[in-house]
């Protein structure tokens, strides 16, 4: 049995395997993904990331998290306060007029 080549690049903290190796050793990578994401490449390019169901749910919950204004970093609040809308959207300002 040939050992699959799992490489860890400088930018990748996760195992990186080919789609062919993934098909051959599905059970092994399924077990690995329970503990850490597994990057699957196709034709030398990143194609999929396999993660556990728990990790997927955690990420989806984070997507839906709303932040209170007091939780935002001061630099972001300043950027929003000092931002200006593109002139093509000036007509939207009228929607805010309460007069």
Steps between C-alpha positions, in 0.01 A plus 500: 500500500647833392510773763317815386713812481372757750684828458484799728598822324610815680157654446303184580476359849273223372583178313496547124415200282405427142145404402634163387657434843177612664300243300750223577521572873161651575474345849839631607427857396150481639657421838760775457227756423343428839805668654618747236393622156636310199570688177425300185665609177395430144739552211743664739254762625307524823154352435331406829551520874367208702396593855309322773128561545571669835750740340259576216221582749737718702594696188136540395406632846782750477368619161171588662642676802400863531736742668391781727650839416693502827678179394646659186859621504533878523689512169209336318248737660714795386521362146123462480438846646739661252388304194311661215257338264569515126328797339288275280313395816407853616136435415492253788565783746146620436370178653656610828338844500230517768373849409 
